[in-house]
Amino acid sequence: MLLPDIEKLKLLVKAAAEEVLLKDFGHSEFEYKDDGSVVTPADIAMQDRLEKELKHQWPKFDILGEEMTETEQQAVIDNDLANTGEGYWCIDPLDGTSNYAAGLPFFAVSIALIIKKQQQLGLIYDPVRDEMFTAIKDQGAYLNGQRIEHSQMKFTDNKPVVAEIDLKRLPEKLAVKLVTESIFASQRNLGSSAIDWCWMAAGRFDIYLHGGQKQWDYAAGSLIFKEAGGHSISLDNEEVFRGQLEIRSVLACYDTKLFKYWYDWIGIKD
């Protein structure tokens, strides 16, 4: 299978992020969508730019973008599930829109290439820190061109130092258990799923727990994390990515023993 030139994709995304996103960062207007999430003119402009350039460079692939309607998104998924298409780009043009609108420097562009329900390529670019995370299936994960490699970490009493946890989307019983039992030393939430996945891949967090991400939140990031050697599972004990337009929960950890400890502590059922 001949995949798109990832170096060409890197240049395309970096230029678009610098010219569209950084230009208005910190002083962008915003409004609320029907689902309560925030959208800015930069979301729309960035998606339009990416759609145009991806279609120009690789016209055979469909495009599924966050800012499309659900009907349009599902049509792209259906083509892939029916094997009537060549595959599609899954795009989040601005992950971390609330941060972006508020001037918080935690947002990114996320792009995955999906072919026959399988993640083939993932790219996430953080323009503030100029960090480009990439992965191709079965070829490892990279940060700014350098392969991401880890050794297994050591934890005392299976207690992670830093846990990235989105409490508001977790089941209430689990959220209460997390805040009442001393199972982690420190907890963070950056407000960008794309950056969460990448920072987990880079070893900057020890545990990642999220109750509900949409496909464009995890399509690229979960591949990058997996290719970096990490372990992930949904809270219903399924693969996080299943090639469908669905909201997924996630437990992720790089360290094998720590992952198993949290898997058992949460009570994920086989």
N, C-alpha and C positions, 0 to 999 in steps of 0.2 A: 504493500500500500504506500503510495507516494503522498506524503503529507506536505502541507505548505511549508515554505522556507521560514523557519522560526526566527532567523536573524532579520529577515524582511518584516516580519510581524512585530518584532521588538521595536524597530525604527518607526514603524507606522504608529504604534500605540504611544510611544514616548513623545513623538512630535505632537500628536493630538492632545495628550494630557497637558503638555507644557503650554500649548497655544490656546486651549479651550478652558481647562480646569484652573490652572494656576493664575490665569488672567483675572478671574473674578473671585478667587478664594478669599473668604472673610468678609466680603461685602456684597453677597448675592441675595437677591430677593428669593422668596420661597412661598409655596402654598401647600395646602394639604390635599392629598388624593382621597378617594372614597374610602380606602382602607385605613385612613388615618396616618399614613406615612407621608414624609415630606418630599416634595419635588422642587427643583430649581431650574431656571433656564439652562444652566450648565448640563443638567442631566439630559435634557432634550437635545441640546446642541452637540453634546459628546456622542450620543447615540446616533444622531443623523450623520455625523462625521465618520464614525466607525462603520456604519452600514454602507455608506457610499464607497469608502476606501476598500473595505473587505470585498464588496461585490465587484469592484473594479479589478482587484488583484486576483481573486479566486471566485469567479462567477458561479461555479457549479454548486457551491454550498448555500443552503438556506440560512436565514438569520432569525434567532429568537432573542429578543431584547426585553429587558425589564419594562421599558416604557411602552411596549406594545399592549394591545388589548388581550385579555385572556383567550378570546376566540382565535385571534391571530397566533398566539403562542401555541395553543393546542393543535392548530392546523399543522404547524411545523413539526411538533412531536408526532402527530399521526402519520405524517409522511415518512418519518424515520422508522417508526414502529412497523409500518407496512412495507418497508424497504422500497418505497417508490422514489425516495430522494437519495442524494449522494452524501447526506450528512448535513450538519448545521453548526453554526457558531452560536454559542450561548453567551450573551453579553450582559454584564452589568456595567453601564458606562460610568457610574459614580456610586460606588459602594461606600456608605458612610455619609449619606446626604445631610443628615441632621448635623453631624460634625462640621461638614463643609460650610453649611449655612451659618453656623455659630462661630466659625473661625477656629475650630479645633483641628489640629493638623493630623488627623487620622482618617484618611479616605484613600480609595484606590480604584483602579480600573481592572475589571476581571473579564477574561475571555477564555472559553473552553471550546474545543472542537469535538463534537459528538458524532460518531458514525456507528449506525446499527446499535444504538443504546450504550455504546462504550465510549468512555473518555479516552481520546487519543492524544490530546495536547491541551496544556493549561498554561496560561500566562496571567500574572497579576503584577501591576505596576503601581508603586507608591511614589508619586511625583515629588512629594515634600522631601523625602529622604533619598530620592533617586535610587530606589531599590527595585530591581526587576527579578521576580521569581518566575521560573519556567520549569516545565516538565513535559516530556514526551513519554508515552506509555512504554514501560520496560526499559527506559534509558536513564533513570535517575532524575533528581531534582537539582536545580541550579539557582544560585543567587548571584546576580551580576556576572554570569558566566563561569562562576566557580561552583563545583559540585558540593552539595550539602552533605556532610557526613558527620555521624555522631558515634559515640560509644554509649553503651548502656550506663545509666546514671545510678547513683547510690542514694537511697532515701532512708531516713530514720523513721521507723514505725510506719512506713508507707505514707508519710505526710509530705505532700508536695510543698515546695517553697512558694510558688506563685501559681494560682489557679485562675484560668480565664473562664468565668461563669456568667451566663446571662440568666439571672434569677427569674425575671418576669415572665419568661416563656416556658419555664419548667412546670411540670405537674406540681400542684400545691403541696402535696405530701412530701415530695422530694425537696422542694425549696425550703420547707420548714426544717426538714432533717439536716440540710446543709448548714443553715444558720444557727442551729441549736447544738450541733455536734462539732467538736474541734477536729476537723479532718484535713484542713489545709492551713498553712501559715499566713497566707495573704491572698486576697481575691481582687481581680481586675475585671473590667469590661470596657473595651475600647470603642465599641459602637460601630465596628466594621468587620463583618464576617470574613471578608477577603484577607484583611490584615491578620485577623485571628489565626486563620489557617496557616498563613505564611510564617508568622512568628512562632507558631507551634513547630512548624517544619524546621525553623532555624534554631530551636531549642530555647527560645526566650520565655516560654511558658511550660509548665510541667503537665498540666491537665486542662482539657478543654471540654466544657459541658454547655450545651445549648439545646433549648426545647423546641425550636422551630425555625428552620431556614428554608427559603425558597430556592428553586433549582439554580438560579444564577448566583446565589450566595455560596453554594458549595461545589458547583460543577468543576471549576478550575482548582479551587483550594484543596478539595479533598484528594484530587489527583496529585498535586504537588506534595501534599503531606504524605500520601502513600508512597510516592516515589522517593521521598526522603527517608523511608523506612518506618514510618509511623503506623500505629494501629488505630482503627476507628470502627464504630458500630453505632447503629441507631438504638434508641431506648426500647424499641420493640424487637431488638436482636436481629436486624436485617442490615444488609449493606446500605451505607448512606446514599450512594448514588445508584439509582435503578433505571435511569433513562426515561423518567416520567415527569410530568408537570405536577409536582407534589411538594408539600412541606415536610421536612425531615428533621428529626432530632439527632443529636450526635454526642457521643462520648469519644474523646480522642486522647491518645497519650503516646509518646515515643517509647518510653521504657516498658518492657514487656511485663515485668512483675507488678509495676504500679498500675498498669492498665488492668490486669487481672484483679488486683485488689479492689479497685474502684468498680469494676464490673460486678463483682460479688457484693460489695457494700451497697451499691445502688439497688441491687436485686433484679438485674436484668435476667429474664427467664429464657432458657434454651427452648 
